[in-house]
Amino acid sequence: MIDSILSEREAKNGLHVTAIAIHIFNETIDLFDAPENSLNYEVLKKKVNSILASEVKKKKGGKYLKVINPKTGKGSRGFYKMRFKRGS
């Protein structure tokens, strides 16, 4: 689901973890489900953040990149984008 969100045209320059988590939460929420059975937003946000952070740390084959801040040259905190393969 993260792949489909980050591969959208609007997310070409990256999205913040909260925007990704809100999108997933809104897609998976069920209005007729009991509140105790529904997914907690904060738990979902932490899981999305851990998935993205672990993928960025991979040496080879990571799907995601941190968005680089042009002023500082460092990764922007919480912003991620897709890693696109060249030539294929």
Secondary structure, DSSP 4 states (H G I P E B T S, - for coil): -HHHHHTSGGGTT-EEHHHHHHHHHHHH--TTS-TTTSPPHHHHHHHHHHHHHHHHH-SSS-SEEEEEPTTTSSEEEEEEEEPPPS--
